[in-house]
């Protein structure tokens, strides 16, 4: 492995800190006696900042370079990890979750182009997929560490032991990246005003393939968040599991997603990435059928695992192809695509409304189906019409 990728991969691990918001908000709700509405304001803050900060981050990269922008994101993330170490005050937790969302939005916008620079355009899709695998490790470790801390009252922090542990990893990532010289991380010179740069970034949506890539990211993240929300409810509805027992299925999803990302980084060395995207979407369609028709624990767990495995790769494939499509505006493309992470705030409410209307989780599964079918449409259209080099 390229030695310069080691600090970059640690940054991907730090990127995974954002997935702790689900388990953290549950513990905060119990500790502070919050209502569901108040507790849900914590994770919702994360997605809000993706919508606001993605494009400004692409402009920031033009000013200070990709590596320095990633370092800014790490500092924000470290601040977010530090606050809950000292207090559980609700107002301060709002600040912590906001910093985590801002830092993650900046990191996801800047880290992917940095990988492309380090790889110098070669094997960027497989490298980004491996990065998503590293990110997934942080995602599925968070509930395990928090549960261990709550059970053992680790170091007197309880479930909050998660924060100093991840803080330590974040400090290591920051120091290693700070001491690593990366190629093509110098600022982009130019005389355009901020308004002109904003307009230029959004003008990229006039490119049909970039627009389709943006919508693909919206659907990918919506499926990701939506599956983790719906899976326990399906088990509770059909098998009669308690919430505590059904919650484990979320770990199954994240582990399967990590395995999918890890294996995908190797598979794409032998299989064309566009064909592998089709295979990934096909697995998700099969998983969707399993979620809809499954009536046993094994069938539902299998469907969730297959969904996670299939959804471990579309992000990196779509991202890499979009960057290659407009190589002279990688920063702007990255900002646009990271805005698509707001899909994680779009799908769950729609799924909840659909399930309430139908009276079962079948309604929510139908919303997931829309996202997966769009990914198939994206593959079919992008394969020939919009990107002849596929």
N, C-alpha and C positions, 0 to 999 in steps of 0.2 A: 504493500500500500504506500502511496505517496505520503511522506512524513508530514507534509503540510495539511493532509486531510485529518490528522489526529485531532488537532484543536477544533477543526471545523465540525468533526463528528461529535465532539463534546458539546459544541454549540447546538447541534441537533438534539442532544439529550436535554439541554436547557430549554429548547423549544417545546419539549414534551411536558414541561412544568405546567403548561396551560391546562392540561387535562386533569389536574388535581382539583379543579374548581368544583366538579360534581361531588366528590367525596367530602371535600372540605366544607361545602355549603351545608351538607347534611349534618356534619358534626357541629358546625356553628349554630345551626337551627336548634339542635338539642341543648347546646351549652347556654345559649342566650334566650331560649324559649321564644323563638321567632315564629311568626306565621309563615305559611308556604310562600305567600306573596312577597314578604320581606326577604326571605331566604333566597328566593329566585332572582332578586335584584343583583345578587353577587355574580353568578355566572353570566347573566345577561350583559353585564358591564364589559365582559371580555369581547363579545362579538360587536358591541357598539364601536369600540376603538378600532377594530379592523376596517370598518366602513369609513372612519374619519381619517386615520393615519396612513393608510396604504399609499395613496398618491403623494402626499407630502414627503413620505419616506423616499420615494423614487427621486424626488427633486433634491432631497438631502444627500442622496448618494452622488448626484451630479456635483454637489458642492464639496463634499469631504471624502468621497471615495467609499467603496463597498465595505472594506475591512473596518474602517473607522465607524461606519454606520452600524455594523454588527456589534462593535464595542459599545456604542451608545445603548443599543438594545439590551446588552448584558448588564450594564449598569442599572438600567430601569428594572430589569428582572431581579437583580440582587436586592434592590431597595424593596421590591414587593415581597421577597422572601424574608427580609429582616423584620418588617413590621409585626407579623403575628408571633415572632419569637418573644416579644416584650408585652404585647397586649392583645386582648380579645374584644376591645371596644368596637362597637359596630361601625362607628364613623371611620375609625382607623382601618377597619377591614375593607370598607368601601374604597379607601385610598389604596390599600394593598392590592385588591382585585383590579382596580383601575390601572395601577402601575404594571401589573402582570399583563393585562390586555394590551396596553400601549407598547410595552417592551416586546411582547410576542408579535404584535402587528409589524413593528419595525424589523424584528429579527426575520420573520417569514418573508418579508419583502426584500431584504438585503442579503440574506444568507444563501438563497438559491442562486442568484447571479454570481455570488462569490465562488460558489462551487463550480459554476460554468467557467469562471476565470481560472481557477486552480487547475481544472481539467483541460483548459485551453480548447474547449469545444468538443473534446473527445470523451466518449462514454459518460456524458453528463446525465443521461436518463438513468442508467444503472447506478451511478453514484448517488443521485438524488433519491433513488429508491432505497439504497442502503442507508442513507440518512434518515429516511422515514422509518426504517427498521429501528435505528438507534432511538429516534423520537418515541416509538411505540414502547420501548423498554421503560422509559420514564413514565409513560402513561399507565402501564399495567402494574408497575411497582408502587405507584402512589397509594392505591387502596390497601395493598398489602402492608406497607410501612405504617400507614395511619392506623390500621386495625391492630397491628402489633403494638404500636405505641399506646393505643387506648386500653389494650388488655393488660399490658405490663406497667403502665405509667412510666414509660421509658424516660430516664433522666429527669423525672418530674414534669415533663412536657406533655405527657399523654399523647393524643393523636397529633399534636402540634410538633412532635419530633420530626415530622416530615419536613418542616421548614428549615431547621438548621442543617439537616442532612443535604437537602437540595441546595441550600445556600453554599455549602462547602464545595459541591460539584460546580456550581456556577462561578465561584471564585477561581477554581482551577481552570475552567474553560477560558475565563477572562485573561488570566495571566499567560496561558499558553498562546492564545491568539495574539495577545499584545506583543509577544516575543517572536512571532512568526511573520516573515516577510512573504506577502502574497503578490502574485502578478496582477497587473491591470487594476490596481486599486487606487489609482490617482484620480483626483477630481476631474470632471469634464468641463473644459473651458467653453465659454460662450457668452453672448451678450443678451440673450433672451431674458425677458422679465419673468417673474414667478407666474404671472397670469398667462403668459404665452406658453410657458412650460406646462402648466396645468391643461391648457387647451390642447397642446400637442399630445399629452398623454391620453386624454379622453378621445382625441381624434383617431387614435389607433383602433377604436371600436368600429370605425368605418371599414376597417379590414374585416371581411366576413369571417375569416379563420380565427382572428383574435377574439372577435365577439363570441364565436362558438366556443373557444377555449375558456373564456370568462364564464359562460353559462355552464360549461362542463365542471368547472371548479365549484360553482354554486351547488350543483347537483351532487358532486362527490362529497363535499363537506356536509350537505344536508342529509345524505344517506348515512354518513358516518355518525353524526350526532343523533339522527332519527332512530337508527338501529339500536344504539345504546339506551335510548329512552323507551323504545317499544318492547325490546326483548324480555325484560322482567315482567311487563304487563301481559304479554302473551302467555308466559308460563303460569302466571297467577290466574288468568282467565280460563285457560284450558286444562291445566293440571291441578289447580287449586293450591299452588305453593304459597308460602308466606313470602313477604317482601324480603326478609333477611335471607331466605334460601334462594329466591329468584335473582337476587342482586349479583350472585356469583357469575351469572351468564355474561355480564358486562366484561368481567376479566377474561372469559373465554373469547369474547369478541376481540379484545385488544391483543391477546396472545396470538390469535389466528391472524390478525392484521400484521403483527410483527413478523410472524413466520412468512406470510405472503410477501412482505416487503423484502425480507432477507433473501428468500429464494428467488424473488423477481430480479434482484440485482445480479444474480448469476445466470438466470434463464435468458435475460436479455443480451447476454454475451453470445448466445447461440441462436436466439430467435429474434426476428425483427420486432422492434418495440410496438409497431402499429398492429401486428398480428397478435402480440401478447396482450394488447389492450382489448382486442376482441375476445380473447380467451377469458380475461378477467371479467368483462361484462357478462359473458355467457355464464360464468360461475355465479355471479350475482343474481341473474335471472332464475337459475335453478334454486338458489337459496330463497328467493322471493316466494317461489312455489312452495318450498318447505315451510316457510313462515305462515303462509296462508292455509295450507292443508294439514300441517303437522298436528298430530294429536297425542304424541307421546313425548316424554322428556328427551329421549334420544334423538327423535326427529327434529325437535325444535333446537336443541343444542347443536345438532349437526348443521342445520340451516344457518344459525347464527355464526358458527365457525366458518362456514363456506362464504358467507357474506363478508366476514372480516378478511379472509384470505384474498378474495377477489378485489376488495376495496383497498388493499394495501399498495396498489400500483398505479391506478389512473392518475393520481395527482402528479407524480413525477414525470409520467409520460406526457401528459398534457402540457405541463410546465416547460419541459425541455423542448418540445416541438414548437411551442409558442416563442420561446427565446430564439430558436433557430430561424423562425419565420421572419422576424424583424431584428436582425443581429445588431443593427446600429442604435437600437433603442431598448436595450435589454432592461435598463433600470425602470423605464416607463411601463414596459410590458409586465415586469414583476409587480409593480404597484397595482396595476389594474387587476391582475389575476388574484393577488392576495385580498383585494376587496371582495372577491368571490367567497371568501371564508365566512362572510356574513350569511351565507346559506345555512349555517348552523343555527342562526336565529330565525330563519324563515320557515324551515321544514317542521320543527316541533309544534308550533302553534297551529299550522295547517293540519298536521296529523291529529292533534287533539280535537280540533273542530270536526274533522272527518269521522273520528271514532265516536264522538258524542252524537253526531248525526245518525250514524249507522247503528249505534248501540253496541259495537264490538270493535276490537282492534283491527278487524278487516278493513275498516275505513282508513286507518293510519297506514296499513300495508299498501293500500291503493295509492296513497301519496308517494310512498317509497317507489312504487312501480313507475310513476311518472318520471322520477329522477333517473332510474336505471334505463328506461326506454330512451330517455334523451341521450344518455351516454352511448347507447347503440346507434342512435341517429347521428351523433357526433362522429363516431367511428366511420359510419357508412359515408357520410358527406365529406368528411375530411380526407378519407382514403383516396378519393379520385378528384372530386370537383374543386375543393378549396386548396389542396396541397398536393399537387401532382408528384412531388418527390417522395411521398409516403411509400 
